[in-house]
Amino acid sequence: MLAALLSAPVQAEDLDTLYDRLRAASADDSPAIEAEIEAEWQKSGSAAMDLLLRRGQDALADGQAGAAIDHFSALIDHAPDFAEGYNARAAAFFQQGMFGQAIDDIAHVLMLDPRHYTAITGLALMFEEMDRPADAADAYRAALAINPHLAGAEENIKRLEAETAGREI
């Protein structure tokens, strides 16, 4: 019994600890912590659900957003508390120009994990596409509050602020 416990795989840090580490990390250390968080996001707890996620991601990478939506929808039907299913489907909806559905899915992600910085960044991108620069900048700021070294976020905020300077929003 003791041997089994000692040889059991070490559990990954919980997301709360990882998010705390990310917020305090240096620019050099943040990519590794981001990778740990993103690996945790991919774990549904079920091999079958992980397979649906991978199939959807593969379809999306192959430019088959419709097929990806089908895979992600099946995943969500079977694992409605798995945030990454909604996040992945939001990306597929976004690719299809279906912003309303994408935003609904992002809302589900953020209900399940309010610190999901890539979902917040996805929301910022959608706001940009919908010509809502102030909302996009706010979303980037929210993502930066969680992940202070988020690639491109500060530059996007500066760009959006420059675009809206002197313009009533």
GIPE-V554820 format. One record per backbone hydrogen bond with DSSP energy under -1.0 kcal/mol. NH is the residue of the N-H (numbers start at 1). CO is the residue of the C=O. E is the energy in kcal/mol with one decimal. If there is no record, write none. Layout:
BEGIN
nh=NH co=CO e=E
nh=NH co=CO e=E
END
This chain:
BEGIN
nh=5 co=1 e=-2.0
nh=6 co=2 e=-2.5
nh=7 co=3 e=-1.7
nh=18 co=14 e=-2.0
nh=19 co=15 e=-3.2
nh=20 co=16 e=-2.2
nh=21 co=17 e=-2.6
nh=22 co=18 e=-2.5
nh=23 co=19 e=-2.4
nh=24 co=20 e=-1.5
nh=30 co=26 e=-2.0
nh=33 co=29 e=-1.5
nh=34 co=30 e=-3.0
nh=35 co=31 e=-2.2
nh=36 co=32 e=-1.8
nh=37 co=33 e=-2.5
nh=38 co=34 e=-3.1
nh=39 co=35 e=-2.0
nh=40 co=36 e=-2.0
nh=41 co=37 e=-2.3
nh=42 co=38 e=-1.0
nh=43 co=40 e=-1.5
nh=50 co=46 e=-2.5
nh=51 co=47 e=-2.0
nh=52 co=48 e=-1.9
nh=53 co=49 e=-2.3
nh=54 co=50 e=-2.5
nh=55 co=51 e=-2.8
nh=56 co=52 e=-2.4
nh=57 co=53 e=-2.7
nh=58 co=54 e=-2.8
nh=59 co=55 e=-2.5
nh=60 co=56 e=-2.6
nh=61 co=57 e=-2.5
nh=62 co=58 e=-1.6
nh=63 co=60 e=-1.6
nh=64 co=59 e=-3.0
nh=68 co=64 e=-2.3
nh=69 co=65 e=-2.7
nh=70 co=66 e=-1.8
nh=71 co=67 e=-2.3
nh=72 co=68 e=-3.0
nh=73 co=69 e=-2.6
nh=74 co=70 e=-2.1
nh=75 co=71 e=-2.3
nh=76 co=72 e=-2.6
nh=77 co=73 e=-2.4
nh=78 co=74 e=-1.7
nh=79 co=75 e=-2.2
nh=82 co=79 e=-1.9
nh=85 co=82 e=-1.2
nh=87 co=83 e=-2.3
nh=88 co=84 e=-2.6
nh=89 co=85 e=-2.1
nh=90 co=86 e=-2.5
nh=91 co=87 e=-1.8
nh=92 co=88 e=-1.8
nh=93 co=89 e=-3.0
nh=94 co=90 e=-2.7
nh=95 co=91 e=-2.2
nh=96 co=92 e=-1.5
nh=97 co=94 e=-1.7
nh=98 co=93 e=-2.8
nh=99 co=97 e=-1.3
nh=102 co=98 e=-2.1
nh=103 co=99 e=-3.0
nh=104 co=100 e=-2.1
nh=105 co=101 e=-2.2
nh=106 co=102 e=-2.4
nh=107 co=103 e=-2.3
nh=108 co=104 e=-1.7
nh=109 co=105 e=-2.3
nh=110 co=106 e=-2.7
nh=111 co=107 e=-1.6
nh=112 co=108 e=-1.9
nh=113 co=109 e=-3.0
nh=116 co=113 e=-1.8
nh=117 co=115 e=-1.8
nh=120 co=116 e=-1.8
nh=121 co=117 e=-2.1
nh=122 co=118 e=-2.3
nh=123 co=119 e=-2.1
nh=124 co=120 e=-2.1
nh=125 co=121 e=-2.3
nh=126 co=122 e=-2.1
nh=127 co=123 e=-2.6
nh=128 co=124 e=-2.2
nh=129 co=125 e=-2.2
nh=130 co=126 e=-1.9
nh=131 co=128 e=-1.7
nh=132 co=127 e=-2.9
nh=136 co=132 e=-2.3
nh=137 co=133 e=-2.7
nh=138 co=134 e=-2.2
nh=139 co=135 e=-2.2
nh=140 co=136 e=-2.5
nh=141 co=137 e=-2.4
nh=142 co=138 e=-2.2
nh=143 co=139 e=-2.3
nh=144 co=140 e=-2.4
nh=145 co=141 e=-1.7
nh=147 co=143 e=-2.8
nh=150 co=147 e=-1.9
nh=153 co=150 e=-1.5
nh=156 co=152 e=-2.3
nh=157 co=153 e=-2.4
nh=158 co=154 e=-2.4
nh=159 co=155 e=-2.5
nh=160 co=156 e=-2.7
nh=161 co=157 e=-2.8
nh=162 co=158 e=-2.3
nh=163 co=159 e=-2.2
nh=164 co=160 e=-1.7
nh=167 co=164 e=-2.4
END
